[in-house]
Amino acid sequence: MSQKTAVTENISYEIEECQFCGQDVALGDVPDNILEETGYIVLVGEGSVSHTTEDEGNWDEEFRFELDEDANNHPNVEAHILCEDCSKEIHNYDQDAETFTGDIPDVLKSKGSGISETELRQVLLIGIILISLLFTILLIL
């Protein structure tokens, strides 16, 4: 009597669009036989950056952006998804390199909201105080 066996391998990756040209790109553990081009995630952040790799657990890589101690808001961090062509053209990224750190092109620079977290809290607090004061005056009348 012969026995037949099978091995199932689960491979998962994501398909996203390059935010500059709109081409579909594959992100994650991408097998060699897919049609989509490999994509890159470019992280743009403020302050110093530290990078940690973990082979066990529920995460693979951690990037931590930290501002100076005297900064009173969190660092702005943005992620951009690029295809190979755009990563060469916009970011001057060499695919043979593991990681790239360099000057940030204008097209990737943070657009920021223009208001810090501390300023937003102050505006909200003043708004709450004014509404409470207005409500108290209406109750007195």
N, C-alpha and C positions, 0 to 999 in steps of 0.2 A: 504494500500500500504506500503510495507517494504522498508526501505532505507539501502543500503549497503555502508559502508565507509572503507577506507583503510588509513593507515599511512605509509609513506615511510621514512626510516631513511638512511641517507647517511653516511657510515663508510668508511674512507679512511686510508690506511696505506701503507708503502713501503716494498718491499722485496729486500734485499741486500744480498751480500755474506759476510760471516765472512772472513776477510782478512788473517787469519791464517790457517783455516782448509777447507774453501771453502763451508761450509754448508749454505743453504739459511736461513736467519733470518728475522723476521718481526720487523719493526720499526714504531713508531708512536702510535696512538690510536688503539691498537690491540684488536679485540674482542676475547672472550674466546674460540670460536669454530673453530679456524684456525689450520692448520696442521703444519705450520712452527714454529720453536722455537723462543722465544722472543730474540731480539738482543739488544746489549748495544752499545752506542757510548761513547768511551773514549776520552776525550780531554786532550791533553798534551800541556802545554804552559809554557812560561817563566814568571817570576815575580809574583807579587801578583794577586790573582784572586778574582773577586766579582761576585756574582750570584744574579740575579733579576728574579722574577716570576711575570707575568702579566696575569690576567684572561680575560681582554678585549683587543680589538685591533687585530692586525694581527701577533702577536708573543706570544709565551708562556713563553719562558725562554731566558735569556740573560746572557752570561758569558763574562766577560771583563778581559783580561789579561793586566797588566800594569807593565812596567819596572820602575826602579828608574829614577828620574829626570835627572841624568847625562848620561843616556844611549842615544846613538845617532842613534839607529835604532828601528824598531818596534819589538815587541816580536814574536818569532817563535811559531806558534800554529798549531797543527796537530790534526786530528780526525781519530780514528781507530774504525772500526765496528767489534765487537766480538760476538760470540754466548755465551750461558750460560757456556758451558764446558770450552771454552778458557778463559772466564772472570774469572772463578774460578782458572784455572791452571796458567795463565799468570799473571793476575793482583791481584789474591787473593781477588776477590770481593765477598762479601756476599750479596746474593739476598734479604735478609731480611732488609738490610740497604737502606735508601733513596739515599744517595750519599756516595762516598768513596773518601777520600783524603789520599794519602800515597806516599811511595817511588815509583819511576817509574822503572819498570823492564827494563833490557837492550833491550829487543826485541821491546819495545815501545819508546825508547829514540829517540829524533829528530836526523835525519841524516844531517840536515842543508846543505846549499849550500857552506859554507866555505867563502863566500864573503858577506860583509855587504852592505846594500843599499847605504851608503855613499861612500864606496869604488867603487861600481859599477858606481855611478854618476861621480866620479872623472875619472875613466877609459874612460867613454863615452865622457866626456868633452875634455880630452886630445886627443882622437881619432878625434873628430870634429875639433879641432884646427890644428892637423897635416894634415888632409885632406884639410882644407881651405888653409893652408900654401903651400901645394903641388900644389893645383889648381892655386894659385896666381903665383907661380914660373913658372908653365907651360904657363900661360897667358903672362908673361913678355918675355919669350923666343920666 
